[in-house]
Amino acid sequence: MAELSLGFVGFGEVSFCISSGLRDEGLSGICAYDVVLGSGTLYEENLRKRANEANVILCDTPEELFRSCKVIVCAVQAPYAGHAAKSALSHMSAGSLYVDVTTAAPAEKERWEKEFQARSIYFADSAMMGPLTINRHKVPMIASGCGASLWQEKMVPLGMKIDVVKGPAGDGTRIKLVRSVFMKGLGALLVETFLLAHRSGLEDVVLKSISATVDQLPFEKTISRMLGADMIHAERRAHEVAESIALMETLRLKPVMAAATKERLELSAAMGLKDELAGLAPKTIEEACSVWDRKNYR
Amino acid sequence: MAELSLGFVGFGEVSFCISSGLRDEGLSGICAYDVVLGSGTLYEENLRKRANEANVILCDTPEELFRSCKVIVCAVQAPYAGHAAKSALSHMSAGSLYVDVTTAAPAEKERWEKEFQARSIYFADSAMMGPLTINRHKVPMIASGCGASLWQEKMVPLGMKIDVVKGPAGDGTRIKLVRSVFMKGLGALLVETFLLAHRSGLEDVVLKSISATVDQLPFEKTISRMLGADMIHAERRAHEVAESIALMETLRLKPVMAAATKERLELSAAMGLKDELAGLAPKTIEEACSVWDRKNYR
């Protein structure tokens, strides 16, 4: 019996990657349960192969898993996370830890945490912040909720990378989702920009120009500058982006991000802040947020 | 008579800001012509006041302007740039310099350059890369075309900031328009991200997380990494952004940039590169561009 009794509810890609990584760190006795067990399907067959490969013990029922493990990681598909939590709640013992790594809705996780707390079970919402297949158990994670520190204490010695953030369960997932709007948007924006640059034969000069601008300031400063400038210059910028869109159309490129940029700038311009602020942009993120609140910006 | 005989065709905001800046640098004898002259309208009255303020001599006809100045800056509204170029072409003398700072279409500027070159007149396409009202004549500009170096040589001693880029007239404007897709998109993306972060009560942690990621690498490296990763991870990312969009909707925020991100990711995913490249992302921008060409990506 391992010192840490760890169990996975749902044994798909996430559980397989993390458990095989932890096995390589020397952790034994990892358990798992998945609804396909007993179905006699090809899914079950493949799952048993993977469990065998990762040296994971399969439990016949969820009750068996929840009763025999002090730390449960829930890695089912998001729509089934509520069902898994409810089942765990009935069978786990006080003092144990339940960690939800699904992408279930933040508000739901916040609600579940309260139910677990009411039965003295620690609950953590832990969001994965990078690709799992490459990083396996070392995928960067953030964790929030009353069980976040316990989850970090137990797993970091086994090579996991867990940052605890203050706030209720739900916040871990919320941070991931907000961050994704930016990080994935940045990727999509770069793709569209360099597709246009390339078709214009200008990728080198555009690369240097954009990089120089971004590298010029710590990004925190760029953020606060841009949030403020948007309030003053949105209308003019919307017109300028229209010219970029016209260029994309002559090259038969689809202005997806550029069209959205124009729309978002028009929404900003409609706040009418240029005149109201007399051309003086807020200098901090806090100030910008309070202007958004006052204008009920959406 | 000043050493540099400089004239503006079109005396609107652009010409006024630049000429008043150059006057403060000690340049005298600046001339200008505008179509409103002789109209007897309020526009003409205001224009004459501004010309007086900037110490600019107004010419009665375009011919007079084009014949008396060795350097002509065209700053009319974009739809009239072609007309101005044609008129200049008939009246300017060989060896003189015509600089188009309008936002007329790059392909048009490229065409005009050839006509000017055929009459031995230098032509430069010079794009403004920042706000004019604050910077006046010191607004950062890029210039391309056969007259770009001459434009730089003549004006940099007077405080102007002109970067010459290789390539025909048209490229200056193209670089500006491509750059705008990114810079204005980045602004709009930050606005939408921090609007969501703020409404989730997470602006501080999101600020730190995003800044740390962007500041971690020189931006050139981030760009090439992201262009390659897009080819492998677009499909998964589109699903992840859908979760962010769901969160925005629960907060009644409009997912403008996020919806476009999802659409662009779906276009990338439709190339089917994940399997074709066997999960191996291109490492350079050049490689990524050649994959786009092969797939005729739009």
Boltz contact constraints between the chains, C-beta under 6 A:
constraints:
  - contact:
      token1: [A, 103]
      token2: [B, 243]
      max_distance: 6.0
  - contact:
      token1: [A, 165]
      token2: [B, 205]
      max_distance: 6.0
  - contact:
      token1: [A, 174]
      token2: [B, 200]
      max_distance: 6.0
  - contact:
      token1: [A, 174]
      token2: [B, 202]
      max_distance: 6.0
  - contact:
      token1: [A, 175]
      token2: [B, 202]
      max_distance: 6.0
  - contact:
      token1: [A, 175]
      token2: [B, 205]
      max_distance: 6.0
  - contact:
      token1: [A, 177]
      token2: [B, 243]
      max_distance: 6.0
  - contact:
      token1: [A, 177]
      token2: [B, 244]
      max_distance: 6.0
  - contact:
      token1: [A, 177]
      token2: [B, 247]
      max_distance: 6.0
  - contact:
      token1: [A, 178]
      token2: [B, 196]
      max_distance: 6.0
  - contact:
      token1: [A, 178]
      token2: [B, 197]
      max_distance: 6.0
  - contact:
      token1: [A, 178]
      token2: [B, 200]
      max_distance: 6.0
  - contact:
      token1: [A, 178]
      token2: [B, 202]
      max_distance: 6.0
  - contact:
      token1: [A, 178]
      token2: [B, 206]
      max_distance: 6.0
  - contact:
      token1: [A, 179]
      token2: [B, 209]
      max_distance: 6.0
  - contact:
      token1: [A, 180]
      token2: [B, 240]
      max_distance: 6.0
  - contact:
      token1: [A, 180]
      token2: [B, 244]
      max_distance: 6.0
  - contact:
      token1: [A, 181]
      token2: [B, 193]
      max_distance: 6.0
  - contact:
      token1: [A, 181]
      token2: [B, 196]
      max_distance: 6.0
  - contact:
      token1: [A, 181]
      token2: [B, 244]
      max_distance: 6.0
  - contact:
      token1: [A, 181]
      token2: [B, 258]
      max_distance: 6.0
  - contact:
      token1: [A, 182]
      token2: [B, 193]
      max_distance: 6.0
  - contact:
      token1: [A, 182]
      token2: [B, 210]
      max_distance: 6.0
  - contact:
      token1: [A, 184]
      token2: [B, 237]
      max_distance: 6.0
  - contact:
      token1: [A, 184]
      token2: [B, 241]
      max_distance: 6.0
  - contact:
      token1: [A, 184]
      token2: [B, 261]
      max_distance: 6.0
  - contact:
      token1: [A, 185]
      token2: [B, 189]
      max_distance: 6.0
  - contact:
      token1: [A, 185]
      token2: [B, 257]
      max_distance: 6.0
  - contact:
      token1: [A, 185]
      token2: [B, 261]
      max_distance: 6.0
  - contact:
      token1: [A, 187]
      token2: [B, 226]
      max_distance: 6.0
  - contact:
      token1: [A, 187]
      token2: [B, 230]
      max_distance: 6.0
  - contact:
      token1: [A, 188]
      token2: [B, 261]
      max_distance: 6.0
  - contact:
      token1: [A, 188]
      token2: [B, 264]
      max_distance: 6.0
  - contact:
      token1: [A, 188]
      token2: [B, 265]
      max_distance: 6.0
  - contact:
      token1: [A, 189]
      token2: [B, 185]
      max_distance: 6.0
  - contact:
      token1: [A, 190]
      token2: [B, 223]
      max_distance: 6.0
  - contact:
      token1: [A, 190]
      token2: [B, 226]
      max_distance: 6.0
  - contact:
      token1: [A, 191]
      token2: [B, 230]
      max_distance: 6.0
  - contact:
      token1: [A, 193]
      token2: [B, 181]
      max_distance: 6.0
  - contact:
      token1: [A, 193]
      token2: [B, 182]
      max_distance: 6.0
  - contact:
      token1: [A, 194]
      token2: [B, 227]
      max_distance: 6.0
  - contact:
      token1: [A, 196]
      token2: [B, 178]
      max_distance: 6.0
  - contact:
      token1: [A, 196]
      token2: [B, 181]
      max_distance: 6.0
  - contact:
      token1: [A, 197]
      token2: [B, 178]
      max_distance: 6.0
  - contact:
      token1: [A, 198]
      token2: [B, 289]
      max_distance: 6.0
  - contact:
      token1: [A, 200]
      token2: [B, 174]
      max_distance: 6.0
  - contact:
      token1: [A, 200]
      token2: [B, 178]
      max_distance: 6.0
  - contact:
      token1: [A, 202]
      token2: [B, 174]
      max_distance: 6.0
  - contact:
      token1: [A, 202]
      token2: [B, 175]
      max_distance: 6.0
  - contact:
      token1: [A, 202]
      token2: [B, 178]
      max_distance: 6.0
  - contact:
      token1: [A, 203]
      token2: [B, 285]
      max_distance: 6.0
  - contact:
      token1: [A, 205]
      token2: [B, 165]
      max_distance: 6.0
  - contact:
      token1: [A, 205]
      token2: [B, 175]
      max_distance: 6.0
  - contact:
      token1: [A, 206]
      token2: [B, 178]
      max_distance: 6.0
  - contact:
      token1: [A, 209]
      token2: [B, 179]
      max_distance: 6.0
  - contact:
      token1: [A, 210]
      token2: [B, 182]
      max_distance: 6.0
  - contact:
      token1: [A, 211]
      token2: [B, 219]
      max_distance: 6.0
  - contact:
      token1: [A, 211]
      token2: [B, 220]
      max_distance: 6.0
  - contact:
      token1: [A, 214]
      token2: [B, 219]
      max_distance: 6.0
  - contact:
      token1: [A, 215]
      token2: [B, 219]
      max_distance: 6.0
  - contact:
      token1: [A, 219]
      token2: [B, 211]
      max_distance: 6.0
  - contact:
      token1: [A, 219]
      token2: [B, 214]
      max_distance: 6.0
  - contact:
      token1: [A, 219]
      token2: [B, 215]
      max_distance: 6.0
  - contact:
      token1: [A, 220]
      token2: [B, 211]
      max_distance: 6.0
  - contact:
      token1: [A, 223]
      token2: [B, 190]
      max_distance: 6.0
  - contact:
      token1: [A, 226]
      token2: [B, 187]
      max_distance: 6.0
  - contact:
      token1: [A, 226]
      token2: [B, 190]
      max_distance: 6.0
  - contact:
      token1: [A, 227]
      token2: [B, 194]
      max_distance: 6.0
  - contact:
      token1: [A, 230]
      token2: [B, 187]
      max_distance: 6.0
  - contact:
      token1: [A, 230]
      token2: [B, 191]
      max_distance: 6.0
  - contact:
      token1: [A, 237]
      token2: [B, 184]
      max_distance: 6.0
  - contact:
      token1: [A, 240]
      token2: [B, 180]
      max_distance: 6.0
  - contact:
      token1: [A, 241]
      token2: [B, 184]
      max_distance: 6.0
  - contact:
      token1: [A, 243]
      token2: [B, 103]
      max_distance: 6.0
  - contact:
      token1: [A, 243]
      token2: [B, 177]
      max_distance: 6.0
  - contact:
      token1: [A, 244]
      token2: [B, 177]
      max_distance: 6.0
  - contact:
      token1: [A, 244]
      token2: [B, 180]
      max_distance: 6.0
  - contact:
      token1: [A, 244]
      token2: [B, 181]
      max_distance: 6.0
  - contact:
      token1: [A, 247]
      token2: [B, 177]
      max_distance: 6.0
  - contact:
      token1: [A, 253]
      token2: [B, 298]
      max_distance: 6.0
  - contact:
      token1: [A, 254]
      token2: [B, 298]
      max_distance: 6.0
  - contact:
      token1: [A, 256]
      token2: [B, 260]
      max_distance: 6.0
  - contact:
      token1: [A, 256]
      token2: [B, 263]
      max_distance: 6.0
  - contact:
      token1: [A, 256]
      token2: [B, 264]
      max_distance: 6.0
  - contact:
      token1: [A, 257]
      token2: [B, 185]
      max_distance: 6.0
  - contact:
      token1: [A, 257]
      token2: [B, 260]
      max_distance: 6.0
  - contact:
      token1: [A, 257]
      token2: [B, 264]
      max_distance: 6.0
  - contact:
      token1: [A, 258]
      token2: [B, 181]
      max_distance: 6.0
  - contact:
      token1: [A, 260]
      token2: [B, 256]
      max_distance: 6.0
  - contact:
      token1: [A, 260]
      token2: [B, 257]
      max_distance: 6.0
  - contact:
      token1: [A, 260]
      token2: [B, 260]
      max_distance: 6.0
  - contact:
      token1: [A, 261]
      token2: [B, 184]
      max_distance: 6.0
  - contact:
      token1: [A, 261]
      token2: [B, 185]
      max_distance: 6.0
  - contact:
      token1: [A, 261]
      token2: [B, 188]
      max_distance: 6.0
  - contact:
      token1: [A, 263]
      token2: [B, 256]
      max_distance: 6.0
  - contact:
      token1: [A, 264]
      token2: [B, 188]
      max_distance: 6.0
  - contact:
      token1: [A, 264]
      token2: [B, 256]
      max_distance: 6.0
  - contact:
      token1: [A, 264]
      token2: [B, 257]
      max_distance: 6.0
  - contact:
      token1: [A, 265]
      token2: [B, 188]
      max_distance: 6.0
  - contact:
      token1: [A, 285]
      token2: [B, 203]
      max_distance: 6.0
  - contact:
      token1: [A, 289]
      token2: [B, 198]
      max_distance: 6.0
  - contact:
      token1: [A, 298]
      token2: [B, 253]
      max_distance: 6.0
  - contact:
      token1: [A, 298]
      token2: [B, 254]
      max_distance: 6.0
